[in-house]
């Protein structure tokens, strides 16, 4: 362990085979800490801090751990959307594990900014976007602490990002889509197709119910923008949805949501983990679920939708939608020909033009 964690209670017990094992508890009489303090010291620390957060006599008063405890109880954290909170939780665990015993005085002192930026830069060597996310959360923690007079100076004002902050021009190619369809299980293929042919965000799609689909279009209200959109369903997507709907109707308790797990139940957790494994199994690298939004832009444009219609559906700025199209489909005569003829490298009926708001 990096330092001696306050209050950890360790007990040695002799096992039946004669060996001795040490068990660790968050405090005397408290819950057990399952991680190994030697082999998994970071995980051990994170588990200890999680278990001691809600104690009235929680250790590390006046330190980063106390700032985090206060933030997690505040409306700033509790009002976050579930999808946003998931990313924050990852960042907070990392921040807490690294700086939990850093005092308020040291946070406020000259030189702390350099320490935090060095931590970010080390992470950014392999994961620049994650580094930016973690620093953004750390900034918010410090604004909270400054507002509550827990620190005297915010050490991370006006920092620049190390990544470009956007993936809007990254798309899944036809080859990627084909590989995923061949390797992934049907529930995940259904999710991929729904995202690629609607351009909507993961959270909205996981919550989408069958009542939003009438066989011709999907209608929903975007949680982020509040916009009501209607997307004309392509022939490819219609085949996938109709087959899934028929299977769902056969179940004793049909699911209300379009996207379900292997058991036919709505995804309550585990989607992201299952998705990552399926992407890896398909041999796809450097592509995320969110990148399917850009994929929709190109698919829709190929099949006759205007840039304005596409922007209304996805929430992209028109110039960003046009930039995606120009990067991927206006760079060669073959691409131009595809757009002009409305064809695709995978079979697609000609009457699949996605429509914007107000589809009847």
C-alpha positions in Angstrom: 0.0 0.0 0.0 1.2 3.5 -0.8 0.5 4.6 2.8 -0.9 3.0 5.9 -4.6 3.3 5.5 -6.2 4.6 8.7 -8.2 2.1 10.7 -7.6 -1.0 8.5 -7.9 -4.0 10.8 -6.0 -7.1 9.8 -6.5 -10.6 11.3 -4.3 -13.7 10.7 -6.0 -17.1 10.6 -4.5 -20.5 10.3 -6.2 -22.6 7.7 -6.9 -26.3 7.7 -3.8 -27.1 5.6 -1.7 -25.3 8.1 -1.0 -22.2 6.1 -1.7 -18.7 7.5 -3.9 -16.2 5.7 -4.4 -12.5 6.5 -7.9 -11.1 6.3 -8.4 -7.3 6.1 -11.3 -5.3 7.3 -12.2 -1.6 6.7 -12.2 -1.1 10.5 -12.4 -3.4 13.5 -15.8 -5.1 13.2 -16.3 -3.6 9.7 -16.8 -5.1 6.3 -14.0 -7.2 4.7 -11.8 -5.8 2.0 -11.5 -8.5 -0.7 -8.6 -7.1 -2.7 -5.0 -8.1 -1.9 -3.1 -5.1 -0.4 0.1 -6.2 -2.0 -0.9 -7.5 -5.4 -3.8 -5.1 -5.9 -2.8 -2.1 -3.8 -4.8 0.4 -5.9 -7.9 -1.8 -5.9 -7.4 -2.3 -2.2 -7.3 1.4 -1.6 -10.4 2.1 -3.7 -12.4 -0.6 -1.9 -11.3 0.7 1.5 -12.3 4.3 0.6 -15.7 3.2 -0.8 -16.5 1.2 2.4 -15.5 4.1 4.7 -17.2 6.9 2.8 -20.5 7.0 4.8 -19.0 6.6 8.3 -19.6 9.6 10.5 -16.0 9.3 11.7 -14.7 8.6 8.3 -10.9 9.0 8.1 -8.9 11.6 6.1 -10.8 14.7 7.2 -9.6 17.8 5.4 -8.2 15.7 2.5 -9.2 14.8 -1.0 -11.3 11.9 0.4 -13.5 14.3 2.3 -14.0 16.5 -0.8 -15.1 13.5 -2.7 -17.5 12.4 0.1 -19.1 15.8 0.1 -19.4 16.0 -3.7 -21.1 12.5 -3.9 -23.7 13.7 -1.4 -24.4 17.0 -3.3 -27.0 17.8 -6.0 -24.1 18.4 -8.4 -23.5 14.6 -8.4 -27.0 13.3 -7.7 -28.6 15.3 -10.5 -26.2 13.8 -13.2 -27.8 11.6 -15.8 -27.1 7.9 -15.2 -25.0 7.7 -18.4 -22.9 10.7 -17.3 -22.6 9.4 -13.7 -21.0 6.2 -14.9 -18.1 8.1 -16.4 -17.8 10.3 -13.3 -17.7 7.2 -11.1 -14.8 5.8 -13.0 -12.9 9.1 -12.8 -13.7 9.6 -9.1 -12.4 6.1 -8.2 -9.2 6.8 -10.0 -8.8 10.3 -8.4 -9.6 8.9 -5.0 -7.2 6.0 -5.4 -4.3 8.4 -6.4 -4.9 11.4 -4.2 -7.2 10.3 -1.3 -4.9 11.5 1.5 -3.8 14.8 -0.2 -4.6 17.6 2.2 -6.6 20.7 1.4 -3.5 22.7 2.2 -1.4 20.8 -0.3 -4.2 21.0 -3.0 -4.3 24.8 -2.5 -0.5 25.3 -2.4 1.7 26.3 -5.3 3.0 23.3 -7.2 -0.1 21.1 -7.0 -1.2 22.1 -10.5 2.0 20.6 -11.9 1.4 17.4 -9.9 -2.1 17.0 -11.3 -1.0 17.8 -14.9 1.8 15.3 -14.7 -0.7 12.7 -13.6 -2.9 13.6 -16.6 0.0 13.6 -19.1 1.1 10.2 -18.0 -2.4 8.8 -18.6 -2.7 10.7 -21.9 0.2 8.8 -23.4 -2.1 5.9 -24.0 -5.7 7.3 -23.3 -5.9 11.0 -24.1 -9.7 11.2 -24.0 -9.8 9.4 -20.7 -7.2 11.8 -19.4 -9.4 14.8 -20.4 -12.4 13.2 -18.7 -10.6 12.6 -15.5 -9.2 16.1 -15.4 -12.7 17.5 -16.1 -14.1 15.6 -13.1 -11.2 16.7 -10.9 -11.8 20.3 -11.9 -15.5 19.9 -10.8 -14.4 18.5 -7.5 -12.2 21.5 -6.9 -14.9 23.9 -7.9 -17.2 22.2 -5.4 -14.4 22.3 -2.7 -13.7 26.0 -3.4 -17.4 26.9 -3.2 -17.7 25.0 0.2 -14.5 26.7 1.5 -12.7 23.4 1.8 -9.7 24.7 -0.3 -8.4 28.2 -0.8 -7.3 28.0 -4.4 -8.5 26.1 -7.5 -5.3 24.6 -8.9 -6.8 23.6 -12.3 -8.3 26.7 -13.8 -8.0 27.2 -17.5 -6.3 24.0 -18.5 -6.3 22.8 -22.1 -7.4 19.4 -23.4 -4.9 16.9 -24.7 -7.3 15.3 -27.1 -9.3 17.0 -29.8 -12.5 16.2 -27.8 -14.5 14.8 -30.7 -15.0 11.6 -32.6 -17.6 12.9 -34.9 -15.7 12.1 -38.1 -15.0 8.5 -37.0 -17.4 6.0 -38.5 -18.0 2.2 -38.8 -17.2 1.1 -42.4 -19.2 -1.4 -44.3 -16.5 -3.9 -43.5 -16.8 -3.2 -39.8 -20.6 -3.7 -39.9 -20.3 -6.9 -41.8 -17.7 -8.3 -39.4 -19.8 -7.4 -36.4 -23.0 -9.0 -37.9 -21.1 -12.2 -38.5 -19.5 -12.5 -35.0 -21.9 -10.8 -32.5 -25.0 -12.3 -31.0 -28.4 -11.1 -32.3 -29.3 -8.7 -29.4 -26.0 -6.8 -30.0 -26.4 -6.9 -33.8 -29.9 -5.4 -33.3 -28.4 -2.6 -31.2 -25.7 -1.9 -33.8 -28.2 -1.8 -36.6 -30.6 0.5 -34.6 -27.7 2.9 -33.9 -26.3 2.9 -37.4 -29.7 3.5 -39.0 -31.1 6.1 -36.5 -28.0 8.1 -35.4 -29.3 8.2 -31.8 -27.4 8.0 -28.5 -26.9 4.8 -26.6 -29.0 5.8 -23.6 -32.0 6.8 -25.8 -31.8 3.6 -27.8 -31.6 1.4 -24.7 -34.8 3.1 -23.4 -36.6 2.9 -26.7 -39.9 0.9 -26.5 -41.7 -1.0 -29.2 -44.5 1.7 -29.0 -42.0 4.1 -30.7 -41.9 1.9 -33.8 -44.9 1.7 -36.2 -43.2 -0.4 -38.9 -42.2 2.5 -41.0 -40.6 5.1 -38.6 -39.2 5.4 -35.1 -40.3 8.4 -33.0 -38.6 9.5 -29.8 -37.6 12.4 -27.7 -33.9 12.9 -27.3 -32.9 13.0 -23.6 -30.0 15.3 -24.2 -31.5 17.9 -26.5 -35.2 17.4 -25.7 -35.9 17.4 -29.5 -38.7 15.2 -30.9 -37.4 13.3 -33.9 -38.8 10.8 -36.3 -36.6 8.5 -38.4 -37.8 6.6 -41.5 -36.8 3.0 -41.0 -34.6 1.5 -43.8 -35.4 -1.9 -45.3 -32.4 -3.4 -43.6 -33.3 -2.1 -40.2 -37.0 -3.0 -40.7 -36.1 -6.7 -41.3 -34.1 -6.8 -38.1 -36.8 -5.1 -36.0 -39.7 -7.1 -37.4 -37.9 -10.3 -36.7 -37.0 -9.3 -33.1 -40.6 -8.0 -32.5 -42.0 -11.4 -33.6 -39.7 -13.3 -31.3 -40.5 -11.0 -28.4 -44.2 -11.6 -28.9 -43.7 -15.3 -28.4 -42.3 -14.8 -24.9 -44.5 -15.3 -21.8 -43.6 -11.8 -20.7 -42.7 -9.7 -23.8 -40.2 -7.0 -23.2 -41.3 -3.4 -23.6 -38.0 -2.2 -24.9 -36.7 -2.9 -28.4 -33.2 -3.7 -27.2 -32.9 -6.6 -24.8 -30.2 -9.0 -23.6 -29.8 -12.7 -24.5 -32.6 -13.5 -22.0 -35.0 -11.2 -23.7 -34.9 -8.8 -20.8 -34.3 -5.0 -21.0 -30.7 -4.0 -20.4 -30.4 -2.8 -16.8 -26.6 -3.3 -16.7 -23.9 -5.1 -18.6 -24.6 -3.6 -22.0 -21.3 -1.8 -22.3 -19.3 -4.8 -21.1 -21.0 -7.1 -23.6 -20.6 -4.6 -26.4 -16.9 -4.2 -25.8 -16.4 -7.9 -25.8 -18.4 -8.3 -29.1 -16.4 -5.5 -30.8 -13.1 -7.2 -29.8 -14.3 -10.6 -30.9 -15.2 -9.1 -34.3 -11.7 -7.8 -34.7 -12.8 -4.1 -34.7 -10.3 -1.7 -33.2 -10.6 2.0 -32.4 -14.4 2.2 -32.9 -17.0 2.8 -30.2 -20.8 2.6 -30.0 -21.0 6.4 -30.2 -19.2 6.3 -33.6 -22.3 4.8 -35.1 -23.8 8.3 -35.0 -21.4 9.4 -37.6 -22.0 6.1 -39.5 -25.7 7.1 -39.7 -24.8 10.4 -41.3 -23.0 8.6 -44.2 -25.7 5.9 -44.6 -28.5 8.5 -44.7 -26.7 10.7 -47.2 -26.0 7.8 -49.4 -29.7 7.1 -49.6 -30.9 10.6 -50.4 -31.4 12.4 -47.1 -30.3 16.1 -47.1 -27.7 17.4 -44.7 -30.4 19.5 -43.0 -32.6 16.4 -42.4 -29.6 14.4 -41.1 -28.6 17.2 -38.7 -32.2 17.5 -37.4 -32.3 13.8 -36.6 -28.8 13.4 -35.0 -28.4 16.8 -33.4 -25.2 17.5 -35.2 -24.5 21.0 -36.5 -25.1 21.0 -40.3 -21.4 21.9 -40.9 -20.3 18.9 -38.8 -22.6 16.5 -40.7 -21.3 17.9 -43.9 -17.7 17.4 -42.7 -18.3 13.8 -42.0 -19.8 13.3 -45.4 -17.0 15.1 -47.2 -14.3 13.2 -45.3 -15.7 9.7 -46.0 -17.7 10.0 -49.3 -16.6 13.0 -51.2 -12.9 12.0 -51.5 -13.1 9.8 -54.6 -15.1 9.4 -57.8 -16.3 6.0 -56.6 -17.7 7.6 -53.4 -19.4 10.4 -55.4 -21.0 7.8 -57.7 -22.4 6.0 -54.7 -24.0 9.1 -53.4 -25.4 10.1 -56.8 -26.9 6.7 -57.5 -28.0 6.1 -53.9 -26.3 2.7 -53.8 -24.4 1.1 -50.9 -21.8 -1.6 -50.8 -24.3 -3.7 -48.8 -27.7 -4.4 -50.4 -30.2 -1.7 -49.6 -33.6 -0.9 -51.2 -33.9 2.4 -53.0 -36.9 3.6 -51.0 -35.0 3.9 -47.7 -34.6 7.7 -47.5 -34.5 8.6 -43.8 -36.8 11.5 -43.0 -36.4 14.4 -40.5 -38.9 15.7 -38.0 -42.5 15.5 -38.8 -42.5 12.1 -40.6 -46.0 10.9 -41.1 
